[in-house]
Amino acid sequence: MKLLSVNVSLPKEVPYMDKTTTTGIFKEPVSGRVMLRTLSLDGDGQADLKNHGGIDKAAYAYSIENYDYWECELGRTDFTFGQFGENFTVEGMLDDAIYVGDQFRVGGALVEVTQPRVPCFKLGIKMGLPQFPKMFLTSGRPGFYLRVLEEGEVGSGDVMNRVKTDPERMTVQDLCRLLYFDQKNLEAAKKALRIQALSPGWRGSFEERLTKAGIPIEYGEEPREGEKCCGP
């Protein structure tokens, strides 16, 4: 597993329908090494701080193997690193092989997988396809967010060394499918809540699902500290 490119962008205004919107999704590769901090990479920023960024979404990773899938699916060959708004373009880290809660040593940093990505309309702007966020979600290839456990410098070519595998072994793809397409699977929702690293937003969604079903909520360990929110 390898970090192929580090991509950053500060928010900027772009045309959207008959208006403009501000977004940081137009990531571009950077040369040299970059400091990965608790809230973001140096030189990176988010326009919508309610839904993007923060401790549980300090960086977003997407696999180069998914580039191949989308090139075939969309019939395109114009993709460049950062195409899907990711901070880390990675290799060998497919959504069906990375578990939420896994920890990785990359360069001088230690990071932890917290949740799948939830695409919004700004991904459609980036791709030039308004319908793309729905395609992206249903593909089972959402990529994943990272929490920074230890700050440090990172750069292209760094090995992504998995130093911990979450004991529940629920993949990024599993969690995405469970939240959006398998809402009656309450046993899996209970299992998801045993993932200590799961972000507060996703945790709140599964808690609400079980509460509505009258099922007591049990945790294998205490969840990570953080404000509970109403959804992903």
Beta strands, then each sheet from edge to edge (+ up, - down):
strand 1: 2-8
strand 2: 12-16
strand 3: 19-23
strand 4: 28-29
strand 5: 34-36
strand 6: 59-63
strand 7: 88-91
strand 8: 103-106
strand 9: 109-116
strand 10: 144-150
strand 11: 152-154
strand 12: 160-164
sheet 1: 4+ 1- 7+ 6+ 10- 9+ 8- 12+
sheet 2: 2+ 3-
sheet 3: 5+ 11-
end
